[in-house]
Amino acid sequence: MTVALRDTISTAAVEDGLILLDERTGRYWQLNATGALVLNALLRGAGPSEAARHLRQRYPSLPAGQAEEDVGTLVTSLRSARLVKL
């Protein structure tokens, strides 16, 4: 699965995560540091399993199943908000 931001989405890194702006609608979204880590991994070409591995490297006590579920939940939310295309 290849994830890319839609053409109308701009991003700005902030101290505790990432801000996304849909220039078409003027709506903003904020990802915390964990969400930003996952999204950045996906945008660099990582698949969901690899993004979950990145998450577990950052948070070693996170169970593998939970990491994969969290990545899936984030991807679903980003798709629902029409911020990314797959």
TORBALO-77559 format. One record per residue (C-alpha): x, y, z; residue number from 1. Coordinates in Angstrom, 2 decimals, m for minus. Example, Ala and Ser with C-alpha at 12.3 -4.5 7.8 and 13.67 -1.06 7.14 Angstrom:
<mise><xx>12.30</xx><yy>m4.50</yy><zz>7.80</zz><num>1</num></mise>
<mise><xx>13.67</xx><yy>m1.06</yy><zz>7.14</zz><num>2</num></mise>
END
This chain:
<mise><xx>0.00</xx><yy>0.00</yy><zz>0.00</zz><num>1</num></mise>
<mise><xx>1.42</xx><yy>3.38</yy><zz>m1.02</zz><num>2</num></mise>
<mise><xx>0.19</xx><yy>6.37</yy><zz>0.96</zz><num>3</num></mise>
<mise><xx>0.41</xx><yy>9.92</yy><zz>m0.38</zz><num>4</num></mise>
<mise><xx>m1.06</xx><yy>13.19</yy><zz>0.78</zz><num>5</num></mise>
<mise><xx>m3.72</xx><yy>14.65</yy><zz>m1.46</zz><num>6</num></mise>
<mise><xx>m2.53</xx><yy>17.57</yy><zz>m3.59</zz><num>7</num></mise>
<mise><xx>m4.51</xx><yy>20.07</yy><zz>m1.49</zz><num>8</num></mise>
<mise><xx>m2.87</xx><yy>19.05</yy><zz>1.81</zz><num>9</num></mise>
<mise><xx>m0.04</xx><yy>21.10</yy><zz>3.32</zz><num>10</num></mise>
<mise><xx>1.91</xx><yy>20.08</yy><zz>6.40</zz><num>11</num></mise>
<mise><xx>3.87</xx><yy>21.86</yy><zz>9.08</zz><num>12</num></mise>
<mise><xx>5.99</xx><yy>20.13</yy><zz>11.69</zz><num>13</num></mise>
<mise><xx>5.41</xx><yy>21.41</yy><zz>15.21</zz><num>14</num></mise>
<mise><xx>7.18</xx><yy>20.60</yy><zz>18.46</zz><num>15</num></mise>
<mise><xx>4.75</xx><yy>17.85</yy><zz>19.42</zz><num>16</num></mise>
<mise><xx>3.63</xx><yy>16.49</yy><zz>16.05</zz><num>17</num></mise>
<mise><xx>2.38</xx><yy>17.58</yy><zz>12.65</zz><num>18</num></mise>
<mise><xx>m0.30</xx><yy>19.98</yy><zz>11.44</zz><num>19</num></mise>
<mise><xx>m2.17</xx><yy>19.18</yy><zz>8.23</zz><num>20</num></mise>
<mise><xx>m4.16</xx><yy>21.80</yy><zz>6.33</zz><num>21</num></mise>
<mise><xx>m6.64</xx><yy>21.02</yy><zz>3.61</zz><num>22</num></mise>
<mise><xx>m6.23</xx><yy>24.12</yy><zz>1.44</zz><num>23</num></mise>
<mise><xx>m9.45</xx><yy>23.28</yy><zz>m0.40</zz><num>24</num></mise>
<mise><xx>m11.66</xx><yy>23.41</yy><zz>2.70</zz><num>25</num></mise>
<mise><xx>m9.53</xx><yy>25.40</yy><zz>5.14</zz><num>26</num></mise>
<mise><xx>m9.75</xx><yy>22.63</yy><zz>7.75</zz><num>27</num></mise>
<mise><xx>m6.83</xx><yy>21.79</yy><zz>10.01</zz><num>28</num></mise>
<mise><xx>m5.86</xx><yy>18.52</yy><zz>11.65</zz><num>29</num></mise>
<mise><xx>m3.19</xx><yy>17.94</yy><zz>14.26</zz><num>30</num></mise>
<mise><xx>m1.29</xx><yy>14.70</yy><zz>14.71</zz><num>31</num></mise>
<mise><xx>0.61</xx><yy>14.05</yy><zz>17.90</zz><num>32</num></mise>
<mise><xx>4.24</xx><yy>12.87</yy><zz>17.74</zz><num>33</num></mise>
<mise><xx>3.17</xx><yy>9.24</yy><zz>17.40</zz><num>34</num></mise>
<mise><xx>0.78</xx><yy>9.96</yy><zz>14.55</zz><num>35</num></mise>
<mise><xx>3.43</xx><yy>12.08</yy><zz>12.83</zz><num>36</num></mise>
<mise><xx>5.98</xx><yy>9.26</yy><zz>13.14</zz><num>37</num></mise>
<mise><xx>3.57</xx><yy>6.79</yy><zz>11.53</zz><num>38</num></mise>
<mise><xx>2.42</xx><yy>9.14</yy><zz>8.77</zz><num>39</num></mise>
<mise><xx>5.98</xx><yy>10.12</yy><zz>7.88</zz><num>40</num></mise>
<mise><xx>6.98</xx><yy>6.46</yy><zz>7.66</zz><num>41</num></mise>
<mise><xx>4.02</xx><yy>5.74</yy><zz>5.37</zz><num>42</num></mise>
<mise><xx>4.79</xx><yy>8.77</yy><zz>3.19</zz><num>43</num></mise>
<mise><xx>8.38</xx><yy>7.54</yy><zz>2.79</zz><num>44</num></mise>
<mise><xx>7.04</xx><yy>4.28</yy><zz>1.35</zz><num>45</num></mise>
<mise><xx>6.73</xx><yy>2.05</yy><zz>4.42</zz><num>46</num></mise>
<mise><xx>3.80</xx><yy>m0.31</yy><zz>4.45</zz><num>47</num></mise>
<mise><xx>1.55</xx><yy>m0.59</yy><zz>7.51</zz><num>48</num></mise>
<mise><xx>3.60</xx><yy>m3.44</yy><zz>9.03</zz><num>49</num></mise>
<mise><xx>6.84</xx><yy>m1.55</yy><zz>8.60</zz><num>50</num></mise>
<mise><xx>5.26</xx><yy>1.62</yy><zz>10.06</zz><num>51</num></mise>
<mise><xx>4.15</xx><yy>m0.47</yy><zz>13.05</zz><num>52</num></mise>
<mise><xx>7.77</xx><yy>m1.65</yy><zz>13.44</zz><num>53</num></mise>
<mise><xx>8.92</xx><yy>1.99</yy><zz>13.48</zz><num>54</num></mise>
<mise><xx>6.33</xx><yy>2.66</yy><zz>16.16</zz><num>55</num></mise>
<mise><xx>7.57</xx><yy>m0.27</yy><zz>18.24</zz><num>56</num></mise>
<mise><xx>11.18</xx><yy>0.88</yy><zz>17.87</zz><num>57</num></mise>
<mise><xx>10.15</xx><yy>4.22</yy><zz>19.36</zz><num>58</num></mise>
<mise><xx>7.94</xx><yy>2.61</yy><zz>22.04</zz><num>59</num></mise>
<mise><xx>9.45</xx><yy>m0.84</yy><zz>22.77</zz><num>60</num></mise>
<mise><xx>6.83</xx><yy>m1.77</yy><zz>25.38</zz><num>61</num></mise>
<mise><xx>4.02</xx><yy>m1.41</yy><zz>22.82</zz><num>62</num></mise>
<mise><xx>2.71</xx><yy>m4.85</yy><zz>21.84</zz><num>63</num></mise>
<mise><xx>3.07</xx><yy>m5.66</yy><zz>18.13</zz><num>64</num></mise>
<mise><xx>m0.65</xx><yy>m6.22</yy><zz>17.68</zz><num>65</num></mise>
<mise><xx>m1.46</xx><yy>m2.87</yy><zz>19.25</zz><num>66</num></mise>
<mise><xx>1.06</xx><yy>m1.08</yy><zz>17.03</zz><num>67</num></mise>
<mise><xx>m0.49</xx><yy>m2.61</yy><zz>13.90</zz><num>68</num></mise>
<mise><xx>m3.98</xx><yy>m1.74</yy><zz>15.10</zz><num>69</num></mise>
<mise><xx>m2.92</xx><yy>1.85</yy><zz>15.81</zz><num>70</num></mise>
<mise><xx>m1.42</xx><yy>2.22</yy><zz>12.33</zz><num>71</num></mise>
<mise><xx>m4.60</xx><yy>0.83</yy><zz>10.76</zz><num>72</num></mise>
<mise><xx>m6.76</xx><yy>3.21</yy><zz>12.80</zz><num>73</num></mise>
<mise><xx>m4.67</xx><yy>6.20</yy><zz>11.74</zz><num>74</num></mise>
<mise><xx>m4.79</xx><yy>5.22</yy><zz>8.06</zz><num>75</num></mise>
<mise><xx>m8.57</xx><yy>4.78</yy><zz>8.26</zz><num>76</num></mise>
<mise><xx>m8.95</xx><yy>8.19</yy><zz>9.92</zz><num>77</num></mise>
<mise><xx>m6.74</xx><yy>9.91</yy><zz>7.35</zz><num>78</num></mise>
<mise><xx>m8.68</xx><yy>8.29</yy><zz>4.49</zz><num>79</num></mise>
<mise><xx>m12.04</xx><yy>9.23</yy><zz>6.05</zz><num>80</num></mise>
<mise><xx>m10.89</xx><yy>12.84</yy><zz>6.35</zz><num>81</num></mise>
<mise><xx>m9.76</xx><yy>12.68</yy><zz>2.69</zz><num>82</num></mise>
<mise><xx>m6.23</xx><yy>13.74</yy><zz>3.62</zz><num>83</num></mise>
<mise><xx>m4.46</xx><yy>10.86</yy><zz>1.90</zz><num>84</num></mise>
<mise><xx>m4.86</xx><yy>8.75</yy><zz>m1.18</zz><num>85</num></mise>
<mise><xx>m3.83</xx><yy>5.12</yy><zz>m1.39</zz><num>86</num></mise>
END
